[in-house]
Amino acid sequence: MNPLYPAIKAYTEHQLAVDNTHKIYIEECGSPHGFPIIVVHDGPGAGCRSYHRRFFDPEVFRIILYDQRGTGRSTPHSELGNNTTQNLITDLEAIRNYLNINTWALFGGGWGALLSLAYAQAFPQYINHLVLYSVLLGRTQDIQWQYHQGANLIFPDYWQDFTSHLTTQEHTDVINAYHQRLHGNDDLARMWAAKSWSRWKARCATLRLNTRIIDDYSDPRFALNLALIESHYLQHQYFLEEDQIINNRDKIKDIPGYIVHSRYDMVCPLEAAWELHCAWPAAELFTIRDAGHSDKELGLIDALILATKEVSAKS
């Protein structure tokens, strides 16, 4: 079993202005002259965390972490204006240019996998490897699974907690119902909705209940940011065309990749990773039999460390 690498600190930090409103937080750690790899975090709205540094050999990789618009240490916090997938694609390209990187690898899970794929299809010439896990494709069926019919059949008790305060009519569009509460004038109702939204996602994220993750996701500041930004993206179907990633598969067909996905992922079912693998033969698929969605689960960690070792061996 491959464990995470020891904890390390960033050796430099940046604040990159990407437009007149948004400044993006970036940090670098590991080897300044190593193989460049950037972590594209989950969410939207979750932000990067210090343990993301630990998936890579710090003597081999130039490890780059950043917070997407409105998230984490990027400013302004929770800002939804000029916050779309297309904006985030241009931000990644701005980061690459700012750091004087010719080509790099992308490492992303969930929403981070989807954003990595969208960026790779826009700028394939700058990608030498993709390491993706807990894959999300951003299709209608993916959104419906988590917020209409799918995960609720696996977790009916958690779903009841998540939707019990909604009216019968609101059950037909849970995302919009939450969006209305999150943007209302009642601060207590906004915070309650944010914690409920975040807790639902955390409860579904692991094969076995992990109270530490639920507690982390219940932090008021984190929960509100996640719920605001994620519901914003979901209302616009991630600002992507239906099945955009699969329809544009030829743009990444020559990029080597690794897809790591758990059989019991109840946030992003394995079907998405399988379809991506079938459409992208250059990517190797690792199916984890004893984990869920979260990148804190041991089975996922083991496979992701193996994948980054493979990238370093080929670089």
Secondary structure, DSSP 8 states (H G I E B T S, - for coil): ----------SEEEEEE-SSS-EEEEEEEE-TTSEEEEEE-STTTT---GGGGGGS-TTTEEEEEE--TTSTTSBSTT--TT-SHHHHHHHHHHHHHHTT-SSEEEEEEEHHHHHHHHHHHH-GGGEEEEEEEEE----HHHHHHHHTSSHHHH-HHHHHHHHTTS-TTGGG-HHHHHHHHHTSS-HHHHHHHHHHHHHHHHHHSSSS--HHHHHHHT-HHHHHHHHHHHHHHHHTGGG--TTHHHHTGGGGTTS-EEEEEETT-SSS-HHHHHHHHHH-TTEEEEEESS--S-TTSHHHHHHHHHHHHHHHHH-
